[in-house]
Amino acid sequence: MTLDLKDPADLDLARRLATRADVVVESFRPGTIDRLGLGYDAIAATNPGVVYCSISAFGTGQRAAALPGYDLLLQAMSGLMSVTGESDGRPLKVGAALIDMICGLYASNAILAALHARATTGAGQRVHVSLMDSALAALLNQGSGFLNAGVVPGRLGNRHPSITPYETFRAADGDFAVACGNDTLFRRLCGAIGRPEVPDDARFATNAVRLENRDALGAELEAAFAGADAAEWVARLGAAGVPAGPINDVGEAFAFAEDLGLEPWVDVDGVRTVRSPMTLAGTPATVRRRPPRLGEHDGEIRTWLAED
Protein backbone atom coordinates (compact mmCIF):
# COMPACT_ATOMS: atom_id res chain seq x y z
CA MET A 1 0.00 0.00 0.00
CA THR A 2 1.02 3.63 -0.31
CA LEU A 3 0.62 6.30 2.36
CA ASP A 4 1.28 10.02 2.25
CA LEU A 5 2.66 10.64 5.73
CA LYS A 6 2.07 14.38 5.30
CA ASP A 7 -1.65 13.64 5.06
CA PRO A 8 -3.17 13.44 8.58
CA ALA A 9 -5.59 10.70 7.54
CA ASP A 10 -2.85 8.55 6.00
CA LEU A 11 -0.59 9.21 8.98
CA ASP A 12 -3.36 7.92 11.24
CA LEU A 13 -3.61 4.77 9.11
CA ALA A 14 0.15 4.28 9.44
CA ARG A 15 -0.17 4.48 13.23
CA ARG A 16 -3.02 1.96 13.16
CA LEU A 17 -0.93 -0.38 11.03
CA ALA A 18 2.06 -0.10 13.39
CA THR A 19 -0.02 -0.67 16.51
CA ARG A 20 -1.50 -3.85 15.01
CA ALA A 21 1.81 -5.22 13.73
CA ASP A 22 4.11 -7.89 15.14
CA VAL A 23 7.08 -6.25 13.41
CA VAL A 24 7.71 -2.68 12.25
CA VAL A 25 10.69 -1.89 10.02
CA GLU A 26 11.66 1.68 9.18
CA SER A 27 14.66 3.20 7.41
CA PHE A 28 14.08 6.94 7.60
CA ARG A 29 16.92 9.24 8.58
CA PRO A 30 17.31 9.23 12.38
CA GLY A 31 14.73 11.47 14.03
CA THR A 32 12.29 11.57 11.11
CA ILE A 33 10.10 8.71 12.28
CA ASP A 34 9.82 10.19 15.79
CA ARG A 35 8.70 13.54 14.40
CA LEU A 36 5.93 11.71 12.56
CA GLY A 37 4.72 10.13 15.79
CA LEU A 38 5.64 6.67 14.51
CA GLY A 39 8.76 6.10 16.63
CA TYR A 40 9.27 3.12 18.89
CA ASP A 41 8.15 4.82 22.09
CA ALA A 42 4.91 6.03 20.52
CA ILE A 43 4.07 2.64 19.00
CA ALA A 44 5.15 0.53 21.99
CA ALA A 45 2.92 2.58 24.27
CA THR A 46 -0.11 0.89 22.69
CA ASN A 47 1.64 -2.17 21.21
CA PRO A 48 4.13 -3.34 23.87
CA GLY A 49 4.81 -6.61 22.06
CA VAL A 50 6.02 -4.93 18.88
CA VAL A 51 9.46 -5.76 17.52
CA TYR A 52 10.52 -2.43 16.06
CA CYS A 53 13.53 -2.46 13.73
CA SER A 54 15.23 0.75 12.64
CA ILE A 55 17.76 0.59 9.83
CA SER A 56 20.10 3.56 9.56
CA ALA A 57 23.05 4.39 7.34
CA PHE A 58 25.72 5.30 9.89
CA GLY A 59 23.96 5.02 13.25
CA THR A 60 21.90 7.46 15.26
CA GLY A 61 24.51 9.99 16.43
CA GLN A 62 24.13 13.64 15.53
CA ARG A 63 26.86 13.58 12.91
CA ALA A 64 25.75 10.22 11.51
CA ALA A 65 22.18 11.41 11.01
CA ALA A 66 23.30 13.92 8.39
CA LEU A 67 25.11 11.37 6.21
CA PRO A 68 23.22 9.85 3.25
CA GLY A 69 23.02 6.07 3.09
CA TYR A 70 23.77 4.73 -0.37
CA ASP A 71 25.40 1.37 -0.96
CA LEU A 72 28.19 2.90 -3.06
CA LEU A 73 29.08 5.34 -0.29
CA LEU A 74 29.04 2.58 2.31
CA GLN A 75 31.32 0.41 0.21
CA ALA A 76 33.68 3.37 -0.12
CA MET A 77 33.59 4.64 3.47
CA SER A 78 33.68 1.24 5.19
CA GLY A 79 36.99 0.21 3.65
CA LEU A 80 35.49 -2.44 1.39
CA MET A 81 36.50 -0.64 -1.81
CA SER A 82 40.04 -0.22 -0.48
CA VAL A 83 40.50 -4.01 -0.61
CA THR A 84 38.61 -4.55 -3.88
CA GLY A 85 40.36 -4.18 -7.24
CA GLU A 86 43.79 -4.76 -8.72
CA SER A 87 46.80 -3.75 -6.65
CA ASP A 88 47.87 -1.17 -9.24
CA GLY A 89 44.34 -0.10 -10.16
CA ARG A 90 41.58 2.06 -8.76
CA PRO A 91 39.39 0.98 -5.84
CA LEU A 92 36.27 -0.84 -7.05
CA LYS A 93 32.86 -1.54 -5.62
CA VAL A 94 31.36 -5.01 -5.62
CA GLY A 95 29.12 -5.50 -8.65
CA ALA A 96 25.91 -5.79 -6.59
CA ALA A 97 24.42 -3.83 -3.67
CA LEU A 98 26.21 -6.07 -1.21
CA ILE A 99 25.99 -3.85 1.89
CA ASP A 100 22.26 -3.32 1.46
CA MET A 101 21.81 -7.09 1.29
CA ILE A 102 24.06 -7.86 4.27
CA CYS A 103 22.35 -5.20 6.38
CA GLY A 104 18.97 -6.70 5.51
CA LEU A 105 20.16 -10.14 6.56
CA TYR A 106 21.46 -8.83 9.90
CA ALA A 107 18.19 -6.99 10.43
CA SER A 108 16.12 -10.10 9.72
CA ASN A 109 18.28 -12.15 12.10
CA ALA A 110 17.87 -9.53 14.82
CA ILE A 111 14.10 -9.43 14.27
CA LEU A 112 13.86 -13.21 14.53
CA ALA A 113 15.92 -13.16 17.72
CA ALA A 114 13.63 -10.50 19.19
CA LEU A 115 10.54 -12.51 18.24
CA HIS A 116 12.05 -15.57 19.88
CA ALA A 117 12.71 -13.56 23.03
CA ARG A 118 9.15 -12.25 22.95
CA ALA A 119 7.84 -15.82 22.89
CA THR A 120 9.53 -16.27 26.27
CA THR A 121 9.07 -12.87 27.91
CA GLY A 122 5.98 -11.56 26.17
CA ALA A 123 7.75 -8.24 25.61
CA GLY A 124 8.78 -6.69 22.34
CA GLN A 125 11.87 -4.55 21.92
CA ARG A 126 13.63 -2.08 19.71
CA VAL A 127 16.19 -3.35 17.21
CA HIS A 128 18.72 -1.18 15.37
CA VAL A 129 21.02 -2.18 12.52
CA SER A 130 23.18 0.22 10.52
CA LEU A 131 24.66 -0.13 7.07
CA MET A 132 28.06 0.94 8.43
CA ASP A 133 28.11 -1.72 11.14
CA SER A 134 27.05 -4.30 8.56
CA ALA A 135 29.76 -3.17 6.15
CA LEU A 136 32.46 -3.47 8.82
CA ALA A 137 31.23 -6.96 9.69
CA ALA A 138 31.45 -7.83 5.98
CA LEU A 139 35.20 -7.16 6.02
CA LEU A 140 35.62 -10.53 7.76
CA ASN A 141 39.29 -11.55 7.88
CA GLN A 142 40.38 -8.16 6.55
CA GLY A 143 38.81 -6.46 9.55
CA SER A 144 40.15 -9.03 12.00
CA GLY A 145 43.65 -8.61 10.63
CA PHE A 146 43.51 -4.90 11.35
CA LEU A 147 41.92 -5.22 14.79
CA ASN A 148 44.29 -7.91 16.05
CA ALA A 149 47.51 -7.34 14.14
CA GLY A 150 47.28 -3.70 13.08
CA VAL A 151 47.50 -4.68 9.41
CA VAL A 152 45.82 -2.20 7.06
CA PRO A 153 45.15 -4.38 4.00
CA GLY A 154 45.34 -3.20 0.43
CA ARG A 155 44.02 -4.41 -2.90
CA LEU A 156 45.23 -7.78 -4.14
CA GLY A 157 42.99 -8.28 -7.15
CA ASN A 158 41.63 -11.82 -6.99
CA ARG A 159 44.37 -13.01 -4.67
CA HIS A 160 43.79 -14.03 -1.05
CA PRO A 161 45.75 -12.18 1.64
CA SER A 162 46.89 -15.33 3.47
CA ILE A 163 46.49 -18.31 1.08
CA THR A 164 48.10 -18.99 -2.28
CA PRO A 165 47.44 -20.15 -4.94
CA TYR A 166 43.89 -18.95 -4.25
CA GLU A 167 43.00 -16.69 -7.17
CA THR A 168 42.16 -16.56 -10.85
CA PHE A 169 44.54 -17.58 -13.61
CA ARG A 170 44.62 -17.00 -17.35
CA ALA A 171 44.27 -20.05 -19.55
CA ALA A 172 44.58 -20.11 -23.33
CA ASP A 173 41.05 -18.76 -23.86
CA GLY A 174 40.28 -16.87 -20.65
CA ASP A 175 40.33 -16.87 -16.88
CA PHE A 176 39.28 -19.50 -14.33
CA ALA A 177 39.50 -19.83 -10.55
CA VAL A 178 41.70 -22.06 -8.41
CA ALA A 179 41.39 -22.42 -4.62
CA CYS A 180 44.26 -24.37 -3.09
CA GLY A 181 43.62 -24.09 0.62
CA ASN A 182 46.53 -26.24 1.85
CA ASP A 183 49.84 -27.80 0.85
CA THR A 184 48.29 -31.13 -0.12
CA LEU A 185 46.02 -29.46 -2.65
CA PHE A 186 48.96 -27.49 -4.00
CA ARG A 187 50.93 -30.67 -4.61
CA ARG A 188 47.92 -32.17 -6.44
CA LEU A 189 47.67 -29.02 -8.53
CA CYS A 190 51.28 -29.23 -9.60
CA GLY A 191 50.89 -32.88 -10.52
CA ALA A 192 47.80 -32.13 -12.61
CA ILE A 193 49.59 -29.45 -14.64
CA GLY A 194 52.61 -31.67 -15.27
CA ARG A 195 54.91 -29.82 -12.86
CA PRO A 196 55.25 -32.22 -9.90
CA GLU A 197 58.67 -30.80 -9.01
CA VAL A 198 57.36 -27.31 -8.12
CA PRO A 199 56.39 -28.12 -4.48
CA ASP A 200 59.97 -29.25 -3.89
CA ASP A 201 61.25 -25.78 -4.76
CA ALA A 202 62.17 -24.06 -1.47
CA ARG A 203 60.26 -20.95 -2.61
CA PHE A 204 57.00 -22.89 -2.86
CA ALA A 205 57.24 -25.72 -0.33
CA THR A 206 54.72 -24.27 2.16
CA ASN A 207 51.94 -21.74 2.07
CA ALA A 208 54.00 -19.31 4.15
CA VAL A 209 56.87 -19.20 1.67
CA ARG A 210 54.51 -19.26 -1.30
CA LEU A 211 53.00 -16.01 0.01
CA GLU A 212 56.47 -14.46 0.02
CA ASN A 213 57.04 -15.61 -3.56
CA ARG A 214 53.52 -15.40 -4.97
CA ASP A 215 54.56 -13.41 -8.07
CA ALA A 216 57.13 -16.02 -9.04
CA LEU A 217 54.64 -18.80 -8.37
CA GLY A 218 51.98 -17.05 -10.42
CA ALA A 219 54.35 -16.81 -13.36
CA GLU A 220 55.14 -20.54 -13.12
CA LEU A 221 51.48 -21.52 -13.00
CA GLU A 222 50.28 -19.19 -15.75
CA ALA A 223 53.01 -20.46 -18.06
CA ALA A 224 51.56 -23.94 -17.62
CA PHE A 225 47.91 -22.84 -17.83
CA ALA A 226 48.56 -21.12 -21.17
CA GLY A 227 48.77 -24.56 -22.76
CA ALA A 228 45.03 -25.38 -22.59
CA ASP A 229 41.59 -23.78 -22.39
CA ALA A 230 39.97 -22.89 -19.08
CA ALA A 231 37.30 -25.60 -19.34
CA GLU A 232 39.96 -28.26 -19.85
CA TRP A 233 41.89 -27.07 -16.80
CA VAL A 234 38.76 -26.99 -14.66
CA ALA A 235 38.01 -30.58 -15.67
CA ARG A 236 41.59 -31.76 -15.24
CA LEU A 237 42.03 -30.11 -11.85
CA GLY A 238 38.65 -31.32 -10.67
CA ALA A 239 39.59 -34.89 -11.58
CA ALA A 240 42.72 -34.46 -9.44
CA GLY A 241 40.69 -33.25 -6.47
CA VAL A 242 41.80 -29.62 -6.80
CA PRO A 243 39.06 -26.99 -6.26
CA ALA A 244 38.69 -25.07 -9.53
CA GLY A 245 35.84 -23.52 -11.43
CA PRO A 246 34.89 -21.35 -14.40
CA ILE A 247 34.08 -17.66 -14.11
CA ASN A 248 30.41 -17.73 -15.07
CA ASP A 249 28.35 -14.78 -16.18
CA VAL A 250 24.94 -14.39 -14.53
CA GLY A 251 23.15 -16.49 -17.13
CA GLU A 252 25.73 -19.25 -16.89
CA ALA A 253 25.49 -19.14 -13.09
CA PHE A 254 21.73 -19.76 -13.15
CA ALA A 255 22.17 -22.52 -15.73
CA PHE A 256 24.89 -24.12 -13.60
CA ALA A 257 22.64 -24.04 -10.54
CA GLU A 258 19.86 -25.71 -12.53
CA ASP A 259 22.28 -28.40 -13.72
CA LEU A 260 23.07 -29.08 -10.06
CA GLY A 261 19.37 -29.52 -9.33
CA LEU A 262 19.14 -26.41 -7.16
CA GLU A 263 15.99 -24.94 -8.80
CA PRO A 264 17.34 -21.40 -8.34
CA TRP A 265 14.25 -19.46 -9.43
CA VAL A 266 10.49 -19.66 -9.19
CA ASP A 267 7.74 -18.28 -11.44
CA VAL A 268 4.78 -16.62 -9.71
CA ASP A 269 2.10 -15.21 -12.00
CA GLY A 270 4.57 -14.72 -14.81
CA VAL A 271 7.22 -13.00 -12.71
CA ARG A 272 10.46 -14.89 -12.11
CA THR A 273 12.23 -14.35 -8.81
CA VAL A 274 15.18 -16.01 -7.13
CA ARG A 275 14.03 -18.89 -4.97
CA SER A 276 14.80 -18.63 -1.27
CA PRO A 277 18.20 -20.16 -0.52
CA MET A 278 16.83 -21.53 2.77
CA THR A 279 15.63 -25.14 2.80
CA LEU A 280 13.50 -26.20 5.76
CA ALA A 281 12.29 -29.81 5.72
CA GLY A 282 9.25 -29.26 7.94
CA THR A 283 8.23 -25.76 6.92
CA PRO A 284 9.63 -25.14 3.44
CA ALA A 285 9.88 -21.58 2.20
CA THR A 286 7.38 -20.71 -0.49
CA VAL A 287 6.70 -17.71 -2.70
CA ARG A 288 2.94 -17.17 -2.60
CA ARG A 289 2.72 -13.84 -4.40
CA ARG A 290 4.65 -12.06 -7.09
CA PRO A 291 6.20 -8.70 -6.12
CA PRO A 292 3.22 -6.31 -5.82
CA ARG A 293 2.71 -3.23 -7.94
CA LEU A 294 2.91 0.05 -6.07
CA GLY A 295 -0.31 0.49 -4.11
CA GLU A 296 -1.80 -2.72 -5.50
CA HIS A 297 -3.39 -3.71 -2.18
CA ASP A 298 -4.32 -0.24 -0.99
CA GLY A 299 -8.03 -0.98 -0.93
CA GLU A 300 -7.97 -4.19 1.07
CA ILE A 301 -5.38 -2.96 3.60
CA ARG A 302 -7.15 0.36 4.14
CA THR A 303 -10.41 -1.51 4.67
CA TRP A 304 -8.75 -3.80 7.20
CA LEU A 305 -7.20 -0.86 9.06
CA ALA A 306 -10.57 0.90 9.23
CA GLU A 307 -12.07 -2.05 11.11
CA ASP A 308 -12.32 -1.66 14.89
Backbone torsions as a table, in degrees:
resi	resn	phi	psi	omega
1	MET	NA	163.5	176.9
2	THR	-119.4	141.6	178.2
3	LEU	-135.9	136.3	173.3
4	ASP	-94.6	103.3	-173.7
5	LEU	-73.9	-2.1	170.9
6	LYS	-90.4	-8.2	176.4
7	ASP	-92.3	120.5	-177.1
8	PRO	-55.1	-37.2	-179.2
9	ALA	-68.0	-43.4	178.2
10	ASP	-68.2	-36.9	177.7
11	LEU	-62.2	-38.1	177.1
12	ASP	-64.8	-38.6	177.2
13	LEU	-64.9	-37.5	178.2
14	ALA	-63.1	-40.7	177.7
15	ARG	-64.1	-42.4	178.5
16	ARG	-60.9	-42.6	179.4
17	LEU	-61.2	-44.9	-178.0
18	ALA	-67.1	-35.4	-178.1
19	THR	-78.6	-9.9	176.9
20	ARG	-107.3	5.0	-173.5
21	ALA	-96.0	148.8	168.5
22	ASP	-75.8	-38.2	-176.2
23	VAL	-133.7	134.6	171.8
24	VAL	-119.2	131.1	176.0
25	VAL	-122.6	129.4	177.9
26	GLU	-137.0	148.8	-179.8
27	SER	-136.9	35.0	172.7
28	PHE	-71.1	165.8	171.8
29	ARG	-62.3	145.1	-178.3
30	PRO	-51.6	133.3	179.5
31	GLY	97.9	-27.8	-176.3
32	THR	-64.4	-46.7	-174.9
33	ILE	-66.4	-32.8	177.7
34	ASP	-68.4	-39.4	178.6
35	ARG	-63.8	-26.4	178.6
36	LEU	-82.5	-6.4	-177.3
37	GLY	78.4	20.2	-178.4
38	LEU	-116.3	15.3	179.9
39	GLY	-71.2	172.9	-175.5
40	TYR	-59.5	-47.1	-176.7
41	ASP	-59.7	-42.0	-178.9
42	ALA	-66.9	-40.4	-177.3
43	ILE	-75.7	-42.0	-177.5
44	ALA	-66.8	-22.5	179.1
45	ALA	-60.7	-33.5	178.6
46	THR	-111.5	-8.6	179.9
47	ASN	-136.0	71.0	-172.7
48	PRO	-65.1	-16.6	179.1
49	GLY	-89.2	2.6	-174.9
50	VAL	-69.1	139.0	168.2
51	VAL	-98.4	113.5	-168.4
52	TYR	-114.5	109.4	-175.2
53	CYS	-106.2	121.1	174.2
54	SER	-105.5	129.8	176.9
55	ILE	-112.6	119.6	179.8
56	SER	-115.4	171.4	177.6
57	ALA	-81.5	-55.4	-173.6
58	PHE	-126.6	17.4	-178.1
59	GLY	106.0	-168.7	-173.2
60	THR	-113.5	5.0	178.3
61	GLY	-66.0	163.3	-175.5
62	GLN	-59.7	-45.0	179.4
63	ARG	-69.0	-39.5	-178.0
64	ALA	-63.9	-34.5	-175.4
65	ALA	-63.1	-23.9	-177.4
66	ALA	-87.4	-8.1	-176.1
67	LEU	-89.6	132.5	179.6
68	PRO	-75.6	146.1	-175.3
69	GLY	-108.2	89.2	175.1
70	TYR	-118.2	142.8	-174.1
71	ASP	-55.0	-41.5	179.3
72	LEU	-58.7	-45.2	-179.9
73	LEU	-64.7	-39.6	179.3
74	LEU	-65.8	-40.3	177.0
75	GLN	-62.5	-36.0	-180.0
76	ALA	-73.2	-47.4	-170.0
77	MET	-82.5	-16.9	-179.9
78	SER	-86.4	-9.0	-176.6
79	GLY	97.9	-9.9	-176.2
80	LEU	-62.4	-42.3	-179.8
81	MET	-67.2	-25.5	-178.9
82	SER	-69.2	-19.0	179.0
83	VAL	-111.8	13.2	-178.6
84	THR	-121.0	122.1	-178.4
85	GLY	125.9	173.0	179.5
86	GLU	-72.4	151.5	-175.3
87	SER	-60.8	-31.8	-179.6
88	ASP	-104.7	14.6	-178.4
89	GLY	-112.4	-170.8	-179.4
90	ARG	-83.7	154.2	173.6
91	PRO	-60.1	144.9	-177.7
92	LEU	-128.6	149.0	171.6
93	LYS	-87.4	158.9	172.0
94	VAL	-67.2	148.9	-172.8
95	GLY	-75.3	7.1	174.8
96	ALA	-139.1	165.9	-177.9
97	ALA	-76.2	70.4	-170.5
98	LEU	-64.0	-43.3	-175.9
99	ILE	-67.9	-40.2	175.1
100	ASP	-56.1	-46.1	-178.5
101	MET	-64.5	-46.6	-178.4
102	ILE	-63.6	-41.3	178.8
103	CYS	-62.4	-41.1	177.4
104	GLY	-62.1	-38.3	178.9
105	LEU	-67.5	-42.3	176.1
106	TYR	-62.7	-40.7	179.8
107	ALA	-63.5	-43.0	-179.8
108	SER	-66.1	-37.9	176.2
109	ASN	-62.9	-42.6	-179.7
110	ALA	-65.5	-40.0	178.0
111	ILE	-62.6	-44.4	179.1
112	LEU	-63.7	-38.6	177.5
113	ALA	-63.7	-41.4	179.7
114	ALA	-67.6	-37.1	176.7
115	LEU	-66.0	-38.5	177.5
116	HIS	-63.9	-42.0	177.9
117	ALA	-64.3	-37.9	179.7
118	ARG	-63.6	-33.8	178.9
119	ALA	-62.4	-25.8	179.4
120	THR	-92.2	-43.1	-173.0
121	THR	-98.2	-21.7	-175.2
122	GLY	82.0	-4.3	-176.3
123	ALA	-106.0	139.9	172.0
124	GLY	-82.4	-173.1	177.8
125	GLN	-165.9	165.8	176.8
126	ARG	-90.5	139.5	179.1
127	VAL	-122.7	139.0	175.9
128	HIS	-133.7	132.2	175.5
129	VAL	-134.2	134.3	177.6
130	SER	-112.6	153.0	175.4
131	LEU	-62.3	-38.0	-178.0
132	MET	-66.2	-46.5	176.9
133	ASP	-58.8	-41.5	-179.7
134	SER	-65.2	-39.7	179.7
135	ALA	-65.2	-40.6	178.3
136	LEU	-65.5	-39.2	176.8
137	ALA	-63.0	-32.6	-178.4
138	ALA	-71.4	-11.7	177.5
139	LEU	-70.4	-21.1	174.3
140	LEU	51.1	-122.6	-175.4
141	ASN	-63.8	-27.6	178.6
142	GLN	-66.5	-40.1	176.7
143	GLY	-69.1	-41.2	179.4
144	SER	-64.0	-38.0	178.7
145	GLY	-62.2	-37.4	177.3
146	PHE	-71.5	-46.5	-175.2
147	LEU	-64.9	-35.5	-172.8
148	ASN	-104.4	-19.3	-178.9
149	ALA	-127.5	-2.0	178.8
150	GLY	71.3	16.9	-178.2
151	VAL	-86.1	120.2	173.9
152	VAL	-93.1	105.1	-173.3
153	PRO	-74.2	158.0	175.5
154	GLY	-119.6	-169.8	-179.6
155	ARG	-82.8	136.8	179.5
156	LEU	-125.9	15.3	-175.4
157	GLY	65.2	-129.0	179.1
158	ASN	-94.8	9.0	-180.0
159	ARG	-82.0	155.6	177.5
160	HIS	-94.9	142.1	-177.1
161	PRO	-67.8	-21.4	-174.6
162	SER	-133.7	6.2	178.4
163	ILE	-135.3	138.7	173.6
164	THR	-154.2	142.1	1.3
165	PRO	-80.4	121.3	-179.0
166	TYR	-146.3	79.2	-170.0
167	GLU	-169.2	-170.0	174.6
168	THR	-102.0	150.8	178.2
169	PHE	-131.7	154.9	179.2
170	ARG	-93.3	123.0	172.0
171	ALA	-96.2	-170.1	-177.1
172	ALA	-63.3	-31.6	-175.7
173	ASP	-117.1	4.9	-179.6
174	GLY	154.1	-173.8	-173.5
175	ASP	-92.4	156.9	172.3
176	PHE	-150.0	169.0	-173.7
177	ALA	-110.5	143.0	176.9
178	VAL	-131.1	134.1	-179.0
179	ALA	-129.5	87.0	177.5
180	CYS	-93.1	101.8	-174.5
181	GLY	-86.9	-4.1	180.0
182	ASN	-157.9	174.2	-175.7
183	ASP	-67.1	-33.1	178.9
184	THR	-63.5	-44.9	178.3
185	LEU	-63.7	-36.4	178.7
186	PHE	-64.1	-40.5	179.0
187	ARG	-65.7	-38.9	176.3
188	ARG	-62.9	-41.2	178.7
189	LEU	-57.9	-48.0	-177.1
190	CYS	-64.9	-35.9	175.8
191	GLY	-65.3	-39.2	-177.5
192	ALA	-68.8	-27.1	-179.7
193	ILE	-95.8	6.8	177.7
194	GLY	79.6	22.1	178.5
195	ARG	-127.0	59.4	-175.8
196	PRO	-65.1	-14.8	-177.9
197	GLU	-81.4	-15.8	-173.7
198	VAL	-59.4	-43.2	-179.9
199	PRO	-63.4	-16.8	178.5
200	ASP	-84.8	-9.4	175.1
201	ASP	-69.4	129.1	-176.9
202	ALA	-57.9	-25.2	-179.8
203	ARG	-73.7	-18.8	-171.4
204	PHE	-126.5	9.8	-170.5
205	ALA	-66.6	-34.0	-179.7
206	THR	-132.1	164.3	179.6
207	ASN	-60.2	-38.4	-178.4
208	ALA	-60.2	-44.9	-179.6
209	VAL	-78.0	-28.5	175.6
210	ARG	-62.4	-36.9	177.3
211	LEU	-61.9	-38.3	179.1
212	GLU	-69.6	-23.7	-175.4
213	ASN	-123.3	33.7	-172.1
214	ARG	-65.9	-30.8	178.9
215	ASP	-66.7	-43.8	178.3
216	ALA	-64.7	-40.3	178.1
217	LEU	-64.9	-43.0	179.4
218	GLY	-59.2	-39.8	178.8
219	ALA	-64.6	-40.6	178.3
220	GLU	-62.1	-46.6	-175.9
221	LEU	-69.9	-42.5	-178.2
222	GLU	-67.2	-30.7	175.7
223	ALA	-62.3	-38.1	178.1
224	ALA	-73.8	-43.4	-176.9
225	PHE	-65.9	-21.4	179.8
226	ALA	-65.9	-12.3	-175.7
227	GLY	-84.5	-2.7	-179.4
228	ALA	-155.0	164.6	178.9
229	ASP	-74.1	161.4	-177.1
230	ALA	-59.3	-43.7	-177.8
231	ALA	-61.5	-37.7	178.7
232	GLU	-66.1	-41.1	178.9
233	TRP	-66.1	-40.2	178.5
234	VAL	-60.0	-43.0	179.5
235	ALA	-67.7	-43.3	-177.6
236	ARG	-66.9	-43.8	179.0
237	LEU	-67.8	-39.4	177.5
238	GLY	-60.3	-40.5	178.8
239	ALA	-64.5	-26.2	179.4
240	ALA	-89.8	2.3	179.6
241	GLY	80.8	21.0	179.7
242	VAL	-101.0	125.0	179.6
243	PRO	-63.6	119.6	179.8
244	ALA	-154.3	151.3	-179.3
245	GLY	-159.2	160.0	177.6
246	PRO	-75.4	163.4	174.4
247	ILE	-98.5	94.3	-174.9
248	ASN	-78.3	147.7	165.3
249	ASP	-81.9	179.0	-174.0
250	VAL	-61.8	-42.1	178.6
251	GLY	-62.9	-43.8	178.5
252	GLU	-64.7	-34.6	179.6
253	ALA	-64.6	-44.0	177.6
254	PHE	-65.4	-40.6	178.6
255	ALA	-63.7	-40.3	178.3
256	PHE	-62.6	-43.6	178.6
257	ALA	-62.0	-39.9	177.8
258	GLU	-64.5	-40.9	178.1
259	ASP	-61.2	-29.2	178.7
260	LEU	-82.1	-5.3	-179.1
261	GLY	81.9	22.5	-176.0
262	LEU	-83.4	-15.7	-177.4
263	GLU	49.1	68.1	-168.7
264	PRO	-76.4	-11.5	-179.5
265	TRP	-138.3	162.5	179.5
266	VAL	-135.4	145.5	178.9
267	ASP	-104.6	122.9	177.2
268	VAL	-125.7	110.5	-179.9
269	ASP	53.6	41.9	175.7
270	GLY	83.3	0.9	178.3
271	VAL	-110.5	121.5	177.8
272	ARG	-86.5	136.1	176.2
273	THR	-140.3	154.0	-180.0
274	VAL	-65.3	131.0	178.3
275	ARG	-68.1	148.4	178.1
276	SER	-57.4	134.9	177.8
277	PRO	-76.2	-5.8	-177.9
278	MET	-90.4	128.0	177.7
279	THR	-114.0	115.5	177.5
280	LEU	-116.4	122.3	-174.8
281	ALA	-65.6	-41.2	-175.7
282	GLY	-86.4	-34.1	-178.7
283	THR	-131.7	73.1	-174.9
284	PRO	-62.0	144.1	176.9
285	ALA	-69.9	137.9	178.1
286	THR	-132.8	155.8	173.2
287	VAL	-109.2	108.6	-173.2
288	ARG	-94.9	-20.8	179.6
289	ARG	-137.0	149.7	171.1
290	ARG	-73.0	164.8	175.2
291	PRO	-57.5	130.0	-175.0
292	PRO	-74.9	151.6	170.1
293	ARG	-73.5	154.3	-177.6
294	LEU	-56.6	121.1	178.3
295	GLY	75.0	12.1	-174.2
296	GLU	-59.8	-34.2	-176.5
297	HIS	-108.3	21.9	179.7
298	ASP	-51.2	-50.3	-173.6
299	GLY	-59.3	-51.6	-175.1
300	GLU	-69.5	-35.1	179.5
301	ILE	-72.5	-41.5	178.3
302	ARG	-62.4	-37.9	177.9
303	THR	-65.0	-42.1	179.2
304	TRP	-63.3	-41.4	-179.6
305	LEU	-68.4	-26.8	-179.1
306	ALA	-76.6	-15.0	179.9
307	GLU	-72.8	142.1	178.5
308	ASP	-75.8	NA	NA
